[in-house]
Amino acid sequence: MASLKPPGLIRRVVSLLLLVWLLGFLWFALALPRPADDTHTDGVIALTGAQGRIARGLDVLRAGQARRMLVSGVDAEVTPAQFAGEYTVSPALYACCLTLGYESFDTRSNAHEAAAWIAKYQIRSVRLVTTDWHMRRAAFDLRMAGPKGLVIVEDAVPSHPSMKVLFMEYNKLVVRIVAWLVGWPETPHHPNPVHHK
């Protein structure tokens, strides 16, 4: 009985997929996103999770390069007063321009929290601040969750990621893109929601 598949077809397909994966990883690791220039945007979004992100966002806000700032993914136990004290945020700046987001707990929910903030304040352009190795996945999720036509300026905080971090983050990005392509449903669930006024 004749084979239904050409000889070696599966092996060639697997080899091609591995080659594409390897080339993608090399691009991901060797061409990390860079810091942005002094472009002005309506808002700046800083994602919690690594050193330098919040400080960078606040620098942008204080320099007048954005009129509002969202800190997305703030720990439920951090009060506004504690945050303001740690980052030396004046009451005036906090009252006019700063929002602490307690609703998100991962990159995907960061994007949904940011999208709600963007809609509330009618933001048309944002500067996204996160670590260089995290930027591509964070920006992808924000593009998927945000309004059509939203301008996203990627402002990456430089770091020195290990090969393990790069490997894990690249695969998370690949899985995220595949999930989007196949329409995998989202079932976000915050493990411990606490709201601060």
Residue pairs with C-beta under 8 A, 6 or more apart in sequence:
21 174
24 170
24 174
25 166
25 167
25 170
28 136
28 166
28 169
28 170
28 173
29 163
29 166
29 170
32 132
32 133
32 135
32 156
32 161
33 132
33 135
33 136
33 154
33 156
34 132
34 156
34 158
35 155
35 156
35 157
35 158
36 127
36 153
36 154
36 155
36 156
38 63
38 65
39 65
39 127
39 153
40 64
40 65
40 66
41 65
41 66
41 125
41 126
41 127
41 151
41 153
42 66
42 67
42 68
42 121
42 123
42 124
42 125
42 126
43 66
43 67
43 68
43 69
43 70
43 117
43 118
43 121
43 123
43 125
43 126
43 127
44 57
44 60
44 61
44 65
44 66
44 68
44 69
44 70
44 126
44 127
44 129
44 155
45 57
45 69
45 70
45 72
45 114
45 117
45 126
45 127
45 128
45 129
45 142
46 53
46 54
46 56
46 57
46 58
46 69
46 70
46 71
46 72
46 129
46 130
47 53
47 72
47 73
47 107
47 110
47 128
47 129
47 130
47 134
47 138
48 54
48 71
48 72
48 73
48 74
48 75
49 73
49 130
49 131
49 134
50 130
50 131
50 134
50 157
50 159
52 131
52 157
52 159
53 129
53 130
53 131
53 157
54 71
54 87
55 87
56 129
56 155
56 157
57 69
57 71
57 127
57 129
58 69
58 87
58 89
60 66
60 69
60 127
60 129
60 155
61 68
61 69
61 93
61 97
61 98
62 93
65 127
66 126
66 127
67 97
68 97
68 98
68 99
68 121
68 123
69 97
69 98
69 99
70 99
70 101
70 113
70 114
70 117
71 83
71 98
71 99
71 100
71 101
72 101
72 104
72 110
72 113
72 114
72 117
73 101
73 104
73 105
73 109
73 110
73 113
74 83
74 100
74 101
74 102
76 102
76 192
76 193
76 194
77 194
78 100
78 196
79 196
80 94
80 100
80 196
83 89
83 100
84 90
84 91
84 94
89 98
99 117
100 196
101 110
101 113
101 114
101 117
102 193
102 194
102 195
102 196
103 109
103 112
103 113
103 116
103 190
103 193
104 110
104 112
104 113
104 190
105 188
105 190
105 191
106 188
107 134
107 137
107 138
107 141
108 141
108 145
108 176
108 186
108 188
109 188
109 190
110 138
110 141
110 142
111 138
111 141
111 142
111 144
111 145
111 146
112 145
112 188
114 126
114 142
114 145
114 146
115 142
115 145
115 146
115 147
117 123
118 126
118 146
118 147
118 150
119 147
123 150
124 149
124 150
124 151
125 150
125 151
125 152
125 153
126 142
126 146
126 150
126 151
126 152
126 153
127 153
127 155
128 135
128 138
128 139
128 142
128 152
128 153
128 154
128 155
129 155
129 156
129 157
130 138
130 156
130 157
131 156
131 157
131 159
131 161
132 156
132 157
132 158
132 159
132 161
133 159
133 161
133 165
133 166
133 169
134 169
135 154
135 156
136 173
137 169
137 172
137 173
137 176
139 152
139 154
140 173
140 176
140 177
140 180
141 176
142 150
142 152
143 150
143 152
144 180
146 152
161 169
